[in-house]
Amino acid sequence: MPNFRVLPQNELPEGIDSATGFTSVCINVSIYLPWLASQCLKNGVVLKRGIVNHVADAADHHHTGKRADVVVNCTGLNSRFLNGVNDGKVFPARGQIVVVRNEPGIMTSISGTDDGSEEATYIMQRAAGGGTILGGCYQVNNWDSQPDPNLATRIMKRCIELAPTLTNGKGIEALSIIRHGVGLRPVREGGQRIEKERLGDVAVVHNYGHGGYGYQTSYGTAEKAVRLVESALEPAARL
């Protein structure tokens, strides 16, 4: 981890017992995801939309008109409800953020809050004008997709307390809010499911259950899924 160090006591804010500092990155997903799609198109991938009631039905949506040999299931939370998968171990962990124009000059977080075990405090500044993310919470089995105004206020107050440079010592009224956001992390009891099985005449490779660390683990889990696809396509493959 670049520039990792344990902060000395004279650098710790009041009420903080210990802290570490290091150099990290923050992905601006509004740029990153279109880039990923462009890489797929560049390599000949055909992107399509469709509706399926069973995971194996996706094989009928191949762009050639022929039935596909392999389906890769990356449906996240929907793996709980998609027929042929119906994984009851999948559940949401609700997160809520406030995106602001203010730039604190640092990315930081703190463990624990006085507002309950389901709430958290973190600040992440996205590159290329992506704004600063103020968070957050981790509410297990909460399916509510709408922002909670009271929670948003608590998030903003905690972040300003943690990093006063956000508003130069002023209150939440000095925050320039871009939007409020809610996301449901696709958590799975026992961790990610990356495995293959055969459903009728179709091999299905599952790759879901990444929780709140999908971007961090995406390359590793994708590589494993690719190996499973390759093995499923081998002659007389045994699933």
URSULQUI-V233857 format. One record per residue. N is the residue number from 1. PSI is psi in whole degrees, 0 to 359 (* if undefined). Layout:
# URSULQUI-V233857
n=N psi=PSI
n=N psi=PSI
This chain:
# URSULQUI-V233857
n=1 psi=118
n=2 psi=137
n=3 psi=32
n=4 psi=136
n=5 psi=151
n=6 psi=124
n=7 psi=135
n=8 psi=162
n=9 psi=327
n=10 psi=351
n=11 psi=357
n=12 psi=133
n=13 psi=163
n=14 psi=134
n=15 psi=355
n=16 psi=125
n=17 psi=320
n=18 psi=157
n=19 psi=156
n=20 psi=157
n=21 psi=148
n=22 psi=165
n=23 psi=131
n=24 psi=186
n=25 psi=161
n=26 psi=120
n=27 psi=132
n=28 psi=97
n=29 psi=336
n=30 psi=341
n=31 psi=319
n=32 psi=315
n=33 psi=316
n=34 psi=327
n=35 psi=317
n=36 psi=317
n=37 psi=320
n=38 psi=325
n=39 psi=322
n=40 psi=312
n=41 psi=320
n=42 psi=328
n=43 psi=18
n=44 psi=9
n=45 psi=138
n=46 psi=119
n=47 psi=130
n=48 psi=156
n=49 psi=148
n=50 psi=170
n=51 psi=129
n=52 psi=147
n=53 psi=340
n=54 psi=143
n=55 psi=325
n=56 psi=340
n=57 psi=339
n=58 psi=337
n=59 psi=337
n=60 psi=359
n=61 psi=15
n=62 psi=140
n=63 psi=343
n=64 psi=347
n=65 psi=348
n=66 psi=158
n=67 psi=132
n=68 psi=153
n=69 psi=330
n=70 psi=140
n=71 psi=132
n=72 psi=120
n=73 psi=106
n=74 psi=47
n=75 psi=4
n=76 psi=231
n=77 psi=329
n=78 psi=348
n=79 psi=344
n=80 psi=329
n=81 psi=341
n=82 psi=124
n=83 psi=142
n=84 psi=345
n=85 psi=293
n=86 psi=53
n=87 psi=103
n=88 psi=355
n=89 psi=351
n=90 psi=134
n=91 psi=158
n=92 psi=148
n=93 psi=103
n=94 psi=136
n=95 psi=148
n=96 psi=139
n=97 psi=165
n=98 psi=126
n=99 psi=125
n=100 psi=163
n=101 psi=341
n=102 psi=143
n=103 psi=112
n=104 psi=344
n=105 psi=355
n=106 psi=161
n=107 psi=133
n=108 psi=160
n=109 psi=167
n=110 psi=144
n=111 psi=130
n=112 psi=149
n=113 psi=168
n=114 psi=3
n=115 psi=12
n=116 psi=158
n=117 psi=341
n=118 psi=358
n=119 psi=152
n=120 psi=170
n=121 psi=120
n=122 psi=152
n=123 psi=123
n=124 psi=124
n=125 psi=117
n=126 psi=146
n=127 psi=166
n=128 psi=44
n=129 psi=23
n=130 psi=0
n=131 psi=176
n=132 psi=130
n=133 psi=124
n=134 psi=126
n=135 psi=172
n=136 psi=207
n=137 psi=168
n=138 psi=86
n=139 psi=103
n=140 psi=135
n=141 psi=27
n=142 psi=116
n=143 psi=5
n=144 psi=122
n=145 psi=0
n=146 psi=141
n=147 psi=142
n=148 psi=113
n=149 psi=323
n=150 psi=320
n=151 psi=319
n=152 psi=319
n=153 psi=317
n=154 psi=319
n=155 psi=311
n=156 psi=318
n=157 psi=317
n=158 psi=320
n=159 psi=322
n=160 psi=322
n=161 psi=321
n=162 psi=322
n=163 psi=85
n=164 psi=340
n=165 psi=345
n=166 psi=320
n=167 psi=15
n=168 psi=43
n=169 psi=1
n=170 psi=178
n=171 psi=191
n=172 psi=342
n=173 psi=344
n=174 psi=359
n=175 psi=134
n=176 psi=98
n=177 psi=129
n=178 psi=310
n=179 psi=166
n=180 psi=145
n=181 psi=151
n=182 psi=136
n=183 psi=146
n=184 psi=107
n=185 psi=130
n=186 psi=81
n=187 psi=151
n=188 psi=128
n=189 psi=126
n=190 psi=356
n=191 psi=185
n=192 psi=149
n=193 psi=109
n=194 psi=94
n=195 psi=170
n=196 psi=156
n=197 psi=167
n=198 psi=129
n=199 psi=99
n=200 psi=236
n=201 psi=9
n=202 psi=134
n=203 psi=134
n=204 psi=125
n=205 psi=121
n=206 psi=139
n=207 psi=83
n=208 psi=173
n=209 psi=33
n=210 psi=356
n=211 psi=225
n=212 psi=16
n=213 psi=36
n=214 psi=316
n=215 psi=320
n=216 psi=324
n=217 psi=1
n=218 psi=318
n=219 psi=317
n=220 psi=315
n=221 psi=328
n=222 psi=320
n=223 psi=320
n=224 psi=319
n=225 psi=321
n=226 psi=317
n=227 psi=323
n=228 psi=321
n=229 psi=314
n=230 psi=320
n=231 psi=328
n=232 psi=335
n=233 psi=354
n=234 psi=146
n=235 psi=133
n=236 psi=39
n=237 psi=140
n=238 psi=113
n=239 psi=*
